[in-house]
Amino acid sequence: MKRERQTGKTICPFVEKPFDNCFVNRLSSYTIRDVVAFCGKDYEACEIYLKNNGIEKGNNRTAVIQ
């Protein structure tokens, strides 16, 4: 199967300058799944990303740090 080239952003724009509660700041074997998912291409579904952009989203796919 041929891989198609992805266009657009593929990582969260805040990875380089993350917020205090970002997953990338607390990288561990327990958070690696969330880092890959929410700091990667699904960053627009991350609750931390949404809150820091003034976006409210009632979606059960959003990330929550306890």
C-alpha positions in Angstrom: 0.0 0.0 0.0 1.4 3.4 -1.0 1.7 6.0 1.8 0.2 9.4 0.9 2.1 12.5 1.9 0.4 14.3 4.7 -0.1 18.1 4.5 -0.7 20.6 7.1 0.4 20.6 10.8 1.0 17.3 12.3 2.0 18.3 15.8 0.6 20.7 18.4 1.8 24.3 17.9 2.5 24.4 21.7 5.0 21.5 21.7 8.0 24.0 21.4 6.6 26.3 24.2 4.1 24.1 26.1 1.8 25.2 28.9 2.6 24.0 32.5 -0.1 21.3 32.3 0.7 20.0 28.8 1.3 16.3 28.4 4.7 16.9 26.8 5.9 18.5 30.1 5.0 15.4 32.0 6.3 12.7 29.6 6.5 9.3 31.2 5.6 5.7 30.4 2.1 6.5 31.8 1.5 9.6 29.6 3.3 8.5 26.3 0.0 7.4 24.7 -1.5 10.8 25.4 1.6 12.7 24.2 1.6 10.8 20.9 -2.1 11.3 20.4 -2.7 14.8 21.7 0.6 16.4 21.0 0.5 14.9 17.5 -2.1 15.1 14.8 -5.1 15.0 17.2 -4.0 18.1 19.1 -7.2 19.9 18.2 -9.1 17.3 20.3 -6.9 18.0 23.4 -8.7 19.8 26.3 -5.5 21.7 27.2 -5.1 23.0 23.6 -8.8 24.0 23.5 -8.8 25.7 26.9 -5.7 27.7 26.1 -7.2 28.8 22.8 -10.5 29.9 24.4 -12.4 27.0 22.8 -15.0 24.9 24.7 -15.7 21.5 23.4 -18.0 18.8 24.9 -16.3 15.9 23.2 -15.5 12.7 25.0 -12.2 12.5 23.0 -10.7 15.5 24.7 -7.7 15.0 27.0 -7.9 15.7 30.7 -5.1 15.8 33.1 -6.1 15.0 36.7 
